[in-house]
């Protein structure tokens, strides 16, 4: 999930609980003037999300949710990221004031996450009504059987209208089809942060203008750029704490390049291709990897051979990367890499934030002087989803929370506050909602990629099981050969 995420549709307060109806049935006795009549009161059962979602209106969902408390396992809700926590707090305030729904957060960690499957195995009520993380975290729960709430509940959300149902991230979470059971709400769009005093990504990779040098826009250019600027680039150690960022980087290379048939690499597109043709070829390359990963031919060893061009490309980069004792200095974490940029050793560092404006404003000394951000032509990111558990006690309220997370105005607030990408389709917004996004993007300036970059250069991760083999392959085929 990735993007300028400021557009959120304002929720309209929908009133009225579903009234129970009483029916009087008159029974007349035949053939007697003294026949008695009797009446029986029949009270219909109120609809519930659990049993009647298909026939419920959004008003019905709101009525059931009123007064409920949602237990929500949410990363960053207790200080892991103060900017994310700020938005979680705002979300809780809004759903309480608008819908009388209370959110009770718990910080995401592996021990708490394990309670989700333990509850399912024990047949007990859910400790957490809902949780969020990437699609990869959802897969084992869905694999456990009826672990997540179904009934295509996402399509029943009032704000589903602002999603593009044809967009890959709406239908596929990076590991499996969402089946209307996972509501996307933010995206991670890998980008590069650099000092605009020294570099300019709008210049050609080999150009110099006004004392600034150009930056590469794709991986073919990156290979040439690192050779022309030795020591100014590195990436994360795929076996260490920074593997999160490093894996995104290698997935993008896997998507944009292919084998040249002679043990080397080449781009999947031709230089003469226009932007749309290039995008189609990159998308097709990602799709063929996914298809292969689901086939009987897929195995870890087979992947190492099929991905020979990835290892060849990275081995070509290696001597031109920042060097340490005995070889390339692969970075431990993004903050470590940032310090090397601040020191002038490296030209840029990685981020998965679509915008770093709030973060720079809050801690300018943690960034290089005059920071700017841009995306390479191929940026393979990830999407975060809210998921409701099948054994949740407050399913209606959980739907209300998921719906609010997709409100265009709430999306704008989240984008501005956290810097993570938005999920609403800009083209589906009305003029005032678009202006809200436009104002936020304008305020971010060079600290967010343009809407064009985000739309044209972001790709959905569909590598499936392949992703889990990349780190070991890198360690064996690249790191060990340096």
N, C-alpha and C positions, 0 to 999 in steps of 0.2 A: 500496500500500500500504500503518493506521492505527489512541491506543488503549492500553489498558492491557495491557502485554505482559509479564506476568510468568509466565505459565503455561507450563511446559514439561514434557513427559512425560519421566520418567527412562528412559534407554535400558537395556534388559535385554541383558546380554552374551550373545550367542548363539554357541555354540561349534561347533567342528568344521568342518574343510575337507571338501569333497565328496570322498569316497574313490573312487579309480579301481578299477573292478571287473575281475577277471580271470575269464574263463570257460574251462573245460576242455571241449573237445568230443571225445568218443571215437568213432573211426572203426573199425568192425568189418568184417573181410574176410569175404565170404560164400563158403560151400562149402569152407572149409579150416580144419582144426584148428590150423594154424600161422599163422593170420591174425594180423597185427600190428595193434596199435592205436597211434595217435599222438595227441598232444595239442598244441593250439596255444593260446598265451596271447594273449588279445585285451584290450588295455587301452583302456577308453573314454576319450574326450577330456573333460577337465574343462570344465564349463560356464563361460562368460564372459559378462559384461554386454554385451560387444560383439556377441556372436552369439546368446546364448540367454536374454536377459533375461526374455522372456515366460514361460519355464518355470522360472525361478529363484525360490527362496525368499529371504527376507531373510537367512537364515543363509548361503546361498550367496554373496550379495553381500558380506557381512561377511568371509567366508573369503577371497574374491578380493582384497578391499581391504587385508587385513592386510599391513603392511610397505610399502605403496605411499606415494609422496610426491605430493601434489597441488600444482600450481602455480596460484595463485589471484590474479587481478588484482582487488584490492579497495580501493575508495576509503577513505581514512582509516586504512589499515593501517600507515602510516609517519609519522604525526604530523599529517596534514591536519586531523584532529579528535581530540584526545587522549582524549575519552570513547569515540568509536567504536573507536579503536585499543585501548583497554583491553579492550573486549569481544572484538575479534578475537584478542587475546592469550589471553584466557580460553578462547575456542573452540578455539584450537590446542592448548592444554594438555589440554582435555577429550577431544578426538578421539584425541590421542596416548595418553593414559592408558587410555582405554576400548577403543580399537580398533587401536592401533599404526598409526595413519595420521598422517603428517606433513604439515603445511601449510606451504608456502613462499609467503609473500605478496610482492606487488609493488604499489606505490602506483598507483592509477588516474590516468592522464593521457592526453591525446589521442595522444601518441607511442606509448605502450604499447598503447593500444586499437587503434591502426592495425596493430599486429603481428598481431592476430587475423585480419583480413581478408587481410593479406599472406601469412600461413601457408596460408590456404585457397586463395588464388590460385596459390601455388607448389606446392601439393600436399605440403607438409611437415607433420611432427608439430607439434602446437600448442605455441607458447611458453607458453600458459596453458591448463591443463586446464579451468578454469572462471573465470567473472567475474560480477560483479554490477553492476547499475545499474538505472535505470528502464527500463520497457518500450520507451521511445523509443530507447534505446541498443541494444536487442536487434534492433529492426526491420531495420536494414540488413544485419545478419549473417544473419538468417533469409531476407532477400530474396536473398542471394547463392547460394541453393540449399540444399544440405544442410550449412549452416554450423553448426547446433547439433544436438546429439545428440537423437534422437527416441525412438521406441518407447514413448511415454507413460511415460517413466521416473519422472516425479513421482508418478504413481499407485502405483508400486511401493514408494515410501518407507514405512518402518514408521510414521512419524509423519504420513503423509497422513491418517490417521484423525482428526486434530485440526483439519483444515481443513473448511470448509463448501463442498462442491463446487458449490453453487448460488450462492455469492457471486460477484459480478461480478469482483472482483480475482483470484479463483482461475482464472477462465476467460478473462479479458481483461486485457491489460497496459497499456491506454490507447491502443494503436495497432493491436493485432491480437489474435486469439484465441491463447491460450497453447498449446493443443493438447497439454497434458501435457508440455511441453518447458521450462517455466519454473516454478521453485519459489518462490512468494512467501515472504518472510521478515521484512519490516518495512514499515511504512507511514509516509508523511509526511502529517500532518494539520494543515493551516494553522490557526493559532489566534492570538488577540490577547493580549498580555501588558500588564498595567496595574498601577498602584499601588492596593492595596486601602485605603490611607489616604484616597484621594481619590474613588475610584469603586467601584461595585458592580454587576456585570452581572446580579445577581439582582433588582435594582430595575427598575421600568419606565423606559424611556429618558428620560422627562421628569419623573422623580420625584427628590426629595431627601430623605434620611433620615439623621439622625445626622451631619450634615456631609458626607455622601457623595452623589454624584450618580449616577443610573442610566446605563447604557450600552445601545446599540442591540442588538437580538437578530437583526434581519434587515435586508435592504437598503432596504426601505421606511422602516423606522425610522432607518436610518443617514442617509438624505437629510434627514429631519426633525431628527435629532440634530445634524448638522453645521450646519444653519441656526440651531439654538438655541445651539450652542457653536462659533461661528466660530473658525477657526484651531487647533482642538484635534485635528484629524485630517489625515492625509495618507496617501499610499501610494507605492509605488516607481515610479521612472522606468523605463518599460518598454523603454527603449533602452539602459539602463546596466547596471552590475554587479548591481543589485538586481532585474533583470528576472525572476529565478527566483521571488521572492516576489510580485512584481507580477502575473505571469502567473496564479498561483494565485488571486489576488484577482479578476481580471477573469473568469476561468473561472466562479467562483462566482456572479458577477453575471449572466453569460450564462445560467447554469442556473436561477436563481431568478426572473428577470424575463423579460418578453416585450414586444412592441410593443403600444401602445394603439391602433394604427391611425391615429393623428393626428400621427405624428412624435415621440411621446414614449414613455414606458415604463409598465409596470404589473407587478404580481406575477402569476405564472402560476396562483396559487391565490386563493381567496376568503377573506376574513377569517373567515368562519364555518366554514371547513374545519377538521376536527380534524387532529392531527399526522400520522396515517397517510395521510390524503387529501392533505395538503400534500406529504408525501414522495413519494407516487405521482406527483403532477403534476410535481414537480421532476425525478424520474427520467425521466418521459416526455419532458420538455423536453430533457434531455441526450440521450436516445435519438434524438429527431428530428434533433438536430444531427448525430449520428453517421451516421444514415441519409442525411441530406442530403450530408454530406461525402463519402460513397461514391458519390453519384449523378453523372450527367453534367452536372447543373446547377451543380455546385460549381466555383467558381473564386475567385481572390483578390478580384476586383472584385465578384463576386456576393456574397461574404461581407460585404464592407464595407456593402453595401446591406441584406442580410438582418439584420445586427447593428446596424441603426440605433438600436435602443433602448439598446444598450450605450453607444454614444457619447453619446446624448442624456442618459442617466443621469449619466455621468461629467462632461459639460459642466455639468450642474446642480450637481454637487458642487463644481466647480472654484472658484467665488468664495468658498466657505465653508471651503476647505482652508487650512492654514498657508500664508501668503503670503511670497514672496521678492521679489527685484527683478523687477518686470515681470510678476508672476503667481504661480500656485501654486508652492510649493516642494516638488516631487516629490523623494522621498528617493533617495539614491544606493545605500545598502545598509541592511540591517537593523541592523547596529551603529551606523551613523550615526543612524538613526531612534531607536534606544535612547537615544543621548545627548541627543536632543531631548526625549525623555520624562523622563529624569533631570533635565534643566534646567527641566522644567515647561512646555515649549512645547506638547507633544503629550500626549494622554491615554493612548495605547497604541501598541504596535509589533507587528510581525508575527514569527511563528516558525513553522517547520514541524515543530518537536518537539512530541510529544504531552505530554511532561513536561519541565520545565526544573529540576526539583528538584536533581539532582546538579550542574548547571551553576551554579545560584544558590549552592549550598553551597560550591562550589569557588572562586567569584569573586563574592561578594556586591556588591562595589563596581561591578561591571559591569552591575548591574541597578538599577531604581528601588527606592525604599524599600517594603518589604512587598509584593512582587510577587504577582500572582495571574494566572491564565490562564483563558480561556474560548473556546469556538467559536461562531461565528455559526451561525444556523439552517442555512445552506448552506455547507459547507466541502468544496471539491473538492480532493482531494489526489492523491498518486501512490503507487505501490507499487514496492518494489524486489524483484528476483528474482535467484536464482542460476541460472546457465545453464551447461551442460556443452557443450564444443565437440565437434563430430563427429570431429575429428582428435585428441582428447585421448588421452594415453597412459595415464591412470589414471582411467578412467571409474568403476570400482567405488568407489574411494576418494572421488571427487568426489561420488558419490551418498551416501556415508556422511557427508560434511561437510554436504551440503544437508539430510540427514535430521536431523543434530544441531542445525542452525540452526532446525528446527521443533519440537524437543523442548520441551514446555511449560516446564520449569524453565529451559532455556536462553533461551527467549523472555522469561521473567520477568527474568532477569539482564540481557538486552539492553535491555529496556524501562527498567529501573531505571538502567542505566549510561549508555546513549546518549540516552534520552528519546524515541527513535523508536517508532512504533506497533507493536503486535504483530499477528500473523496468525492465531494459533490461535483457534478458536471457543470462547469461554468456556463455552458451554452443553454442550460435548462433554467437558469436563474432569471428573475425579472430585473428590470433596470436598477432598482434600488439595491438589490442584493449584489448585482455585479459591481455597482459603485462601491459597496462596502469592501469587496475584494480588491478592487482597483486602488482604493485609498490605502489599504494595508500594504499592497505590493509596492506602491509608489513610496510609501514611508520606509520600506525596507531597503530601497535603493540597490546598491551593489552587493548587499548582504543576502540576496536571494536571487536564484536564477530567474530569468524572464519566464513569463507564461508560455512563450513559444518553445523555449528550451525544455521546460517541464513536459509539455504535450508531445514534442517530437522526439525527445531523447531518453525518455523513461520507458523501461521495458519491464513486463511482469516476469517474475521468476517462475519458470516452468521446467526446471531441471530435475525435479523429482529426486529419486534416490541418488542420482549422480552427485548432488551437492555434498553428501556425507563422505564421498571418496576423494574429493579434491584435496583436503589438507594432507592426507597421507601420501597421495600421489605427488604433491608438491615437495614434501619432505624427502621423498625417495628420488625423484627425478630432477629436482632443481636445487634444493638446499644442500643435499649431499654431494652434488657435483661441483659446487663452487670451489 
